């Protein structure tokens, strides 16, 4: 049996170490895994720094950006989401902005982002702090809910008089809940109420801009009425929208939402029995789209792919 691993990265970031590393408690190198070649058996085929451009499930073939075409007996997809900053107008400016802008973009794409995001989160000195989660399904569901964390920081800052007494934390999302799980959602909403956090459900962030006085303004659209609202703010923690990858939508492997159409118990494709998928890219049931969910699905994938390969 031979395995080919195709990855656009040669070294992976570890999101579970996000705050420990950002706080300076661990060496920066610990934010990364070892190189992919060190994690895979020597007899495996490794294609790093390239992406898959097309899957041809009828022919059992996958095409790569380097011009190669692989054939497969079984295919495992873990493409994640297309997580793009540019899907919110004006957000790109804060990708490389100074720490004093106090805007935190929740994408763990580079090692520098760990440090940049940490200091953005601790630079709130006045006015309102916005926490934003995009429309489900999206990358990091649940783990991007930092409203309670920032409220505790802000409360300490008020006691030490390093932030304004009237500063508030506000949570915005186009969704009608914080978490998709009713009990967890109820607990979170109750805690937000106790701590004075404004929870604004059903509002989609469409733009970030500044006025003539250099006041930062977030523009939101109500998902039900279409009404547009401008909200002045000082700091923000923003998770950009996620979209299914074109690899899945163009190959016919996706469901109505563009997610891989798998059986929720076996993670095997409902049409092509030799295709499996896990992580953010799968559809078919509600689950948190996090690293922890993907890790939990690993044993299912390993068991069922091996059973398929062995007949």
C-alpha positions as a LaTeX table, in Angstrom:
\begin{tabular}{lrrr}
\hline
Residue & $x$ (\AA) & $y$ (\AA) & $z$ (\AA) \\
\hline
Unk1 & 0.00 & 0.00 & 0.00 \\
Unk2 & 1.35 & 3.45 & $-0.94$ \\
Unk3 & 0.21 & 6.82 & 0.41 \\
Unk4 & 0.58 & 10.22 & $-1.22$ \\
Unk5 & 0.26 & 13.32 & 0.96 \\
Unk6 & $-0.60$ & 16.55 & $-0.85$ \\
Unk7 & $-0.29$ & 19.79 & 1.11 \\
Unk8 & 0.17 & 23.47 & 0.31 \\
Unk9 & 2.20 & 23.77 & 3.54 \\
Unk10 & 5.45 & 22.14 & 4.60 \\
Unk11 & 5.05 & 23.12 & 8.27 \\
Unk12 & 1.71 & 23.41 & 10.09 \\
Unk13 & 0.68 & 25.90 & 12.74 \\
Unk14 & $-0.78$ & 24.55 & 15.98 \\
Unk15 & $-3.87$ & 26.61 & 16.91 \\
Unk16 & $-4.25$ & 24.85 & 20.27 \\
Unk17 & $-1.13$ & 26.68 & 21.49 \\
Unk18 & $-2.46$ & 30.07 & 20.45 \\
Unk19 & $-2.59$ & 31.99 & 23.71 \\
Unk20 & 0.31 & 30.24 & 25.54 \\
Unk21 & 2.67 & 31.10 & 22.68 \\
Unk22 & 1.31 & 34.59 & 22.16 \\
Unk23 & 1.82 & 35.30 & 25.83 \\
Unk24 & 5.50 & 34.48 & 25.50 \\
Unk25 & 5.40 & 31.40 & 27.74 \\
Unk26 & 6.70 & 29.08 & 25.03 \\
Unk27 & 9.35 & 29.49 & 22.37 \\
Unk28 & 8.04 & 30.70 & 19.00 \\
Unk29 & 9.23 & 27.48 & 17.34 \\
Unk30 & 6.65 & 25.56 & 19.37 \\
Unk31 & 3.90 & 27.27 & 17.35 \\
Unk32 & 4.79 & 25.04 & 14.43 \\
Unk33 & 4.87 & 21.33 & 13.79 \\
Unk34 & 7.95 & 19.70 & 12.37 \\
Unk35 & 8.27 & 19.54 & 8.60 \\
Unk36 & 5.74 & 17.25 & 6.96 \\
Unk37 & 8.45 & 14.88 & 5.69 \\
Unk38 & 9.44 & 14.16 & 9.31 \\
Unk39 & 5.90 & 13.10 & 10.19 \\
Unk40 & 5.31 & 10.65 & 7.33 \\
Unk41 & 6.85 & 7.25 & 6.66 \\
Unk42 & 9.76 & 7.34 & 4.22 \\
Unk43 & 7.97 & 5.15 & 1.70 \\
Unk44 & 5.14 & 7.65 & 1.32 \\
Unk45 & 4.91 & 10.12 & $-1.56$ \\
Unk46 & 4.99 & 13.75 & $-0.40$ \\
Unk47 & 3.90 & 16.73 & $-2.49$ \\
Unk48 & 4.33 & 19.91 & $-0.42$ \\
Unk49 & 3.94 & 23.47 & $-1.60$ \\
Unk50 & 1.31 & 22.45 & $-4.13$ \\
Unk51 & $-2.48$ & 22.32 & $-4.13$ \\
Unk52 & $-5.00$ & 20.03 & $-5.78$ \\
Unk53 & $-6.80$ & 21.80 & $-8.62$ \\
Unk54 & $-9.34$ & 19.19 & $-9.66$ \\
Unk55 & $-10.79$ & 15.88 & $-8.55$ \\
Unk56 & $-12.14$ & 13.53 & $-11.22$ \\
Unk57 & $-14.06$ & 11.00 & $-9.12$ \\
Unk58 & $-15.29$ & 9.02 & $-12.14$ \\
Unk59 & $-11.67$ & 8.40 & $-13.17$ \\
Unk60 & $-10.20$ & 8.10 & $-9.66$ \\
Unk61 & $-7.80$ & 10.94 & $-10.46$ \\
Unk62 & $-6.63$ & 14.13 & $-8.75$ \\
Unk63 & $-4.75$ & 16.92 & $-10.55$ \\
Unk64 & $-2.14$ & 19.19 & $-8.89$ \\
Unk65 & $-0.91$ & 22.72 & $-9.49$ \\
Unk66 & 2.53 & 21.37 & $-10.48$ \\
Unk67 & 0.98 & 19.60 & $-13.47$ \\
Unk68 & 1.01 & 16.10 & $-11.98$ \\
Unk69 & $-1.98$ & 13.76 & $-11.99$ \\
Unk70 & $-2.35$ & 11.05 & $-9.37$ \\
Unk71 & $-4.63$ & 8.03 & $-9.53$ \\
Unk72 & $-6.04$ & 6.59 & $-6.34$ \\
Unk73 & $-7.81$ & 3.58 & $-4.92$ \\
Unk74 & $-9.08$ & 5.69 & $-2.02$ \\
Unk75 & $-9.04$ & 9.44 & $-1.51$ \\
Unk76 & $-9.20$ & 11.34 & 1.79 \\
Unk77 & $-10.10$ & 15.02 & 1.62 \\
Unk78 & $-9.34$ & 17.53 & 4.38 \\
Unk79 & $-9.41$ & 20.78 & 2.43 \\
Unk80 & $-10.81$ & 22.95 & 5.20 \\
Unk81 & $-12.47$ & 26.22 & 4.19 \\
Unk82 & $-11.52$ & 29.08 & 1.92 \\
Unk83 & $-11.02$ & 31.57 & 4.76 \\
Unk84 & $-10.51$ & 34.98 & 3.14 \\
Unk85 & $-9.94$ & 38.37 & 4.74 \\
Unk86 & $-11.08$ & 40.20 & 1.61 \\
Unk87 & $-14.65$ & 38.97 & 2.01 \\
Unk88 & $-15.20$ & 41.91 & 4.39 \\
Unk89 & $-14.51$ & 45.22 & 2.67 \\
Unk90 & $-11.77$ & 47.20 & 4.43 \\
Unk91 & $-10.58$ & 44.35 & 6.63 \\
Unk92 & $-7.43$ & 43.84 & 4.56 \\
Unk93 & $-5.98$ & 47.10 & 5.92 \\
Unk94 & $-5.81$ & 45.60 & 9.42 \\
Unk95 & $-3.96$ & 42.53 & 8.20 \\
Unk96 & $-0.68$ & 44.43 & 8.53 \\
Unk97 & $-1.81$ & 47.44 & 10.59 \\
Unk98 & 0.00 & 48.71 & 13.67 \\
Unk99 & $-0.82$ & 47.23 & 17.06 \\
Unk100 & $-2.32$ & 50.56 & 18.09 \\
Unk101 & $-5.23$ & 49.94 & 15.69 \\
Unk102 & $-6.39$ & 47.24 & 18.15 \\
Unk103 & $-8.06$ & 45.12 & 15.46 \\
Unk104 & $-7.51$ & 41.36 & 15.70 \\
Unk105 & $-8.15$ & 39.15 & 12.63 \\
Unk106 & $-8.94$ & 35.61 & 13.72 \\
Unk107 & $-6.95$ & 33.66 & 11.11 \\
Unk108 & $-4.05$ & 31.48 & 12.16 \\
Unk109 & $-2.23$ & 31.44 & 8.84 \\
Unk110 & 1.30 & 32.55 & 9.79 \\
Unk111 & 3.46 & 32.35 & 12.90 \\
Unk112 & 3.61 & 36.15 & 13.08 \\
Unk113 & $-0.17$ & 36.19 & 13.48 \\
Unk114 & 0.15 & 34.62 & 16.93 \\
Unk115 & 2.05 & 37.61 & 18.29 \\
Unk116 & 0.15 & 40.24 & 16.31 \\
Unk117 & $-3.23$ & 39.00 & 17.52 \\
Unk118 & $-2.19$ & 38.78 & 21.15 \\
Unk119 & $-1.14$ & 42.42 & 21.35 \\
Unk120 & $-4.18$ & 43.61 & 19.41 \\
Unk121 & $-6.35$ & 41.92 & 22.02 \\
Unk122 & $-4.67$ & 43.76 & 24.89 \\
Unk123 & $-4.64$ & 47.25 & 23.36 \\
Unk124 & $-8.24$ & 48.26 & 24.14 \\
Unk125 & $-8.24$ & 51.63 & 25.86 \\
Unk126 & $-11.60$ & 53.31 & 25.13 \\
Unk127 & $-15.01$ & 52.87 & 23.54 \\
Unk128 & $-16.58$ & 49.60 & 22.43 \\
Unk129 & $-14.83$ & 46.34 & 21.60 \\
Unk130 & $-16.50$ & 44.31 & 18.85 \\
Unk131 & $-16.27$ & 40.51 & 18.64 \\
Unk132 & $-17.56$ & 39.12 & 15.32 \\
Unk133 & $-18.35$ & 35.60 & 14.15 \\
Unk134 & $-19.38$ & 34.99 & 10.51 \\
Unk135 & $-22.24$ & 32.96 & 9.08 \\
Unk136 & $-22.15$ & 29.23 & 9.81 \\
Unk137 & $-20.56$ & 26.99 & 8.76 \\
Unk138 & $-17.18$ & 28.63 & 9.32 \\
Unk139 & $-13.65$ & 27.91 & 10.45 \\
Unk140 & $-13.21$ & 27.89 & 14.23 \\
Unk141 & $-16.87$ & 27.72 & 15.25 \\
Unk142 & $-17.16$ & 28.22 & 18.98 \\
Unk143 & $-13.44$ & 28.72 & 19.59 \\
Unk144 & $-13.66$ & 32.25 & 18.17 \\
Unk145 & $-16.11$ & 33.35 & 20.90 \\
Unk146 & $-13.76$ & 35.64 & 22.82 \\
Unk147 & $-16.40$ & 38.03 & 24.20 \\
Unk148 & $-16.23$ & 36.60 & 27.74 \\
Unk149 & $-12.44$ & 36.56 & 27.70 \\
Unk150 & $-12.19$ & 40.20 & 26.63 \\
Unk151 & $-14.84$ & 41.27 & 29.12 \\
Unk152 & $-12.72$ & 39.88 & 31.96 \\
Unk153 & $-9.68$ & 41.76 & 30.65 \\
Unk154 & $-11.70$ & 44.96 & 30.23 \\
Unk155 & $-13.10$ & 44.66 & 33.76 \\
Unk156 & $-9.58$ & 44.57 & 35.20 \\
Unk157 & $-8.52$ & 47.49 & 33.01 \\
Unk158 & $-11.43$ & 49.58 & 34.31 \\
Unk159 & $-10.39$ & 48.90 & 37.91 \\
Unk160 & $-6.87$ & 50.04 & 37.06 \\
Unk161 & $-8.25$ & 53.03 & 35.11 \\
Unk162 & $-6.44$ & 52.16 & 31.89 \\
Unk163 & $-9.63$ & 51.98 & 29.83 \\
Unk164 & $-12.75$ & 54.13 & 29.80 \\
Unk165 & $-15.52$ & 53.40 & 32.32 \\
Unk166 & $-18.11$ & 53.35 & 29.53 \\
Unk167 & $-16.29$ & 50.77 & 27.37 \\
Unk168 & $-18.37$ & 47.71 & 26.48 \\
Unk169 & $-17.90$ & 44.40 & 24.72 \\
Unk170 & $-20.36$ & 43.77 & 21.88 \\
Unk171 & $-20.80$ & 40.45 & 20.07 \\
Unk172 & $-22.14$ & 40.51 & 16.49 \\
Unk173 & $-23.00$ & 37.61 & 14.20 \\
Unk174 & $-25.38$ & 37.00 & 11.27 \\
Unk175 & $-26.39$ & 33.77 & 13.01 \\
Unk176 & $-29.33$ & 33.51 & 15.40 \\
Unk177 & $-27.24$ & 31.89 & 18.13 \\
Unk178 & $-23.71$ & 31.89 & 19.53 \\
Unk179 & $-23.41$ & 28.09 & 19.52 \\
Unk180 & $-25.42$ & 25.57 & 17.50 \\
Unk181 & $-25.88$ & 23.44 & 20.60 \\
Unk182 & $-28.92$ & 24.70 & 22.58 \\
Unk183 & $-27.61$ & 24.16 & 26.11 \\
Unk184 & $-24.20$ & 25.70 & 25.40 \\
Unk185 & $-25.93$ & 28.62 & 23.69 \\
Unk186 & $-28.23$ & 29.15 & 26.68 \\
Unk187 & $-25.29$ & 29.19 & 29.10 \\
Unk188 & $-23.30$ & 31.63 & 26.95 \\
Unk189 & $-26.24$ & 34.01 & 26.53 \\
Unk190 & $-26.91$ & 33.96 & 30.28 \\
Unk191 & $-23.27$ & 34.70 & 31.07 \\
Unk192 & $-23.21$ & 37.57 & 28.55 \\
Unk193 & $-26.30$ & 39.04 & 30.22 \\
Unk194 & $-24.69$ & 38.81 & 33.67 \\
Unk195 & $-21.52$ & 40.52 & 32.47 \\
Unk196 & $-23.21$ & 43.28 & 30.48 \\
Unk197 & $-22.06$ & 42.06 & 27.06 \\
Unk198 & $-24.30$ & 43.23 & 24.21 \\
Unk199 & $-25.27$ & 40.24 & 22.04 \\
Unk200 & $-26.41$ & 41.37 & 18.58 \\
Unk201 & $-27.71$ & 38.39 & 16.59 \\
Unk202 & $-28.68$ & 38.53 & 12.93 \\
Unk203 & $-26.17$ & 41.22 & 11.89 \\
Unk204 & $-23.62$ & 40.59 & 9.11 \\
Unk205 & $-20.44$ & 42.70 & 8.97 \\
Unk206 & $-20.04$ & 44.03 & 5.42 \\
Unk207 & $-17.44$ & 46.78 & 5.73 \\
Unk208 & $-14.87$ & 48.49 & 7.97 \\
Unk209 & $-14.03$ & 52.14 & 7.38 \\
Unk210 & $-12.99$ & 55.39 & 9.10 \\
Unk211 & $-14.66$ & 58.80 & 9.04 \\
Unk212 & $-13.04$ & 62.24 & 8.62 \\
Unk213 & $-12.07$ & 62.27 & 12.30 \\
Unk214 & $-10.36$ & 58.86 & 11.92 \\
Unk215 & $-13.05$ & 57.16 & 14.01 \\
Unk216 & $-13.23$ & 53.46 & 13.13 \\
Unk217 & $-16.70$ & 52.40 & 11.93 \\
Unk218 & $-18.09$ & 48.91 & 11.31 \\
Unk219 & $-20.98$ & 48.58 & 8.86 \\
Unk220 & $-23.53$ & 45.82 & 9.54 \\
Unk221 & $-26.50$ & 44.53 & 7.53 \\
Unk222 & $-29.53$ & 42.94 & 9.17 \\
Unk223 & $-30.03$ & 39.48 & 7.64 \\
Unk224 & $-33.83$ & 39.67 & 8.00 \\
Unk225 & $-34.72$ & 43.25 & 7.03 \\
Unk226 & $-31.70$ & 44.30 & 4.97 \\
Unk227 & $-31.32$ & 47.43 & 7.13 \\
Unk228 & $-27.78$ & 48.84 & 7.27 \\
Unk229 & $-26.26$ & 50.15 & 10.51 \\
Unk230 & $-22.97$ & 51.96 & 11.19 \\
Unk231 & $-21.30$ & 51.20 & 14.51 \\
Unk232 & $-18.34$ & 53.26 & 15.86 \\
Unk233 & $-15.79$ & 51.14 & 17.72 \\
Unk234 & $-12.26$ & 51.22 & 19.13 \\
Unk235 & $-11.09$ & 47.61 & 19.00 \\
Unk236 & $-12.30$ & 44.43 & 17.33 \\
Unk237 & $-11.81$ & 40.67 & 17.20 \\
Unk238 & $-13.02$ & 39.58 & 13.76 \\
Unk239 & $-13.31$ & 36.10 & 12.26 \\
Unk240 & $-13.61$ & 36.50 & 8.46 \\
Unk241 & $-16.28$ & 34.54 & 6.53 \\
Unk242 & $-15.54$ & 31.01 & 5.37 \\
Unk243 & $-16.53$ & 29.51 & 2.03 \\
Unk244 & $-16.31$ & 25.96 & 0.64 \\
Unk245 & $-13.24$ & 25.40 & $-1.52$ \\
Unk246 & $-13.63$ & 25.40 & $-5.29$ \\
Unk247 & $-11.96$ & 21.97 & $-5.37$ \\
Unk248 & $-15.08$ & 20.51 & $-3.75$ \\
Unk249 & $-17.75$ & 22.61 & $-5.45$ \\
Unk250 & $-16.28$ & 22.10 & $-8.95$ \\
Unk251 & $-15.82$ & 18.35 & $-8.59$ \\
Unk252 & $-19.43$ & 17.43 & $-7.85$ \\
Unk253 & $-18.49$ & 16.06 & $-4.44$ \\
Unk254 & $-20.35$ & 18.74 & $-2.48$ \\
Unk255 & $-23.86$ & 18.96 & $-1.07$ \\
Unk256 & $-26.21$ & 21.93 & $-1.47$ \\
Unk257 & $-23.93$ & 23.96 & 0.81 \\
Unk258 & $-20.75$ & 23.06 & $-1.09$ \\
Unk259 & $-19.50$ & 20.76 & 1.68 \\
Unk260 & $-18.33$ & 17.21 & 1.04 \\
Unk261 & $-21.40$ & 14.98 & 1.04 \\
Unk262 & $-20.39$ & 12.29 & 3.54 \\
Unk263 & $-22.23$ & 9.80 & 5.70 \\
Unk264 & $-22.14$ & 11.33 & 9.17 \\
Unk265 & $-21.28$ & 8.02 & 10.86 \\
Unk266 & $-18.58$ & 6.70 & 8.53 \\
Unk267 & $-17.29$ & 9.93 & 6.88 \\
Unk268 & $-17.53$ & 8.04 & 3.58 \\
Unk269 & $-18.93$ & 9.87 & 0.55 \\
Unk270 & $-22.59$ & 9.10 & $-0.10$ \\
Unk271 & $-22.02$ & 8.58 & $-3.86$ \\
Unk272 & $-18.36$ & 7.61 & $-4.32$ \\
Unk273 & $-17.51$ & 4.82 & $-1.88$ \\
Unk274 & $-13.74$ & 5.27 & $-2.25$ \\
Unk275 & $-13.78$ & 8.93 & $-1.16$ \\
Unk276 & $-13.68$ & 10.00 & 2.50 \\
Unk277 & $-13.43$ & 13.41 & 4.16 \\
Unk278 & $-13.04$ & 14.99 & 7.59 \\
Unk279 & $-12.52$ & 18.36 & 9.26 \\
Unk280 & $-14.11$ & 21.65 & 8.26 \\
Unk281 & $-14.97$ & 20.59 & 4.71 \\
Unk282 & $-17.61$ & 17.95 & 5.53 \\
Unk283 & $-21.37$ & 18.36 & 5.50 \\
Unk284 & $-24.23$ & 16.15 & 6.60 \\
Unk285 & $-24.49$ & 17.09 & 10.28 \\
Unk286 & $-23.89$ & 19.89 & 12.77 \\
Unk287 & $-20.61$ & 19.80 & 14.64 \\
Unk288 & $-18.02$ & 22.30 & 15.79 \\
Unk289 & $-15.57$ & 23.04 & 13.00 \\
Unk290 & $-12.40$ & 23.08 & 15.05 \\
Unk291 & $-9.08$ & 21.27 & 15.32 \\
Unk292 & $-10.53$ & 19.23 & 18.18 \\
Unk293 & $-13.40$ & 17.98 & 16.01 \\
Unk294 & $-10.96$ & 17.01 & 13.25 \\
Unk295 & $-8.76$ & 15.13 & 15.72 \\
Unk296 & $-11.81$ & 13.21 & 17.00 \\
Unk297 & $-12.67$ & 12.22 & 13.42 \\
Unk298 & $-9.18$ & 10.81 & 12.74 \\
Unk299 & $-9.89$ & 7.42 & 14.27 \\
Unk300 & $-13.08$ & 7.08 & 12.21 \\
Unk301 & $-11.22$ & 7.92 & 9.00 \\
Unk302 & $-8.33$ & 5.58 & 9.76 \\
Unk303 & $-10.61$ & 2.65 & 10.58 \\
Unk304 & $-12.91$ & 2.99 & 7.58 \\
Unk305 & $-10.31$ & 3.80 & 4.91 \\
Unk306 & $-8.24$ & 0.76 & 5.94 \\
Unk307 & $-11.34$ & $-1.46$ & 5.95 \\
Unk308 & $-12.25$ & $-0.20$ & 2.48 \\
Unk309 & $-8.73$ & $-0.75$ & 1.10 \\
Unk310 & $-8.69$ & $-4.29$ & 2.46 \\
Unk311 & $-12.06$ & $-5.10$ & 0.97 \\
\hline
\end{tabular}
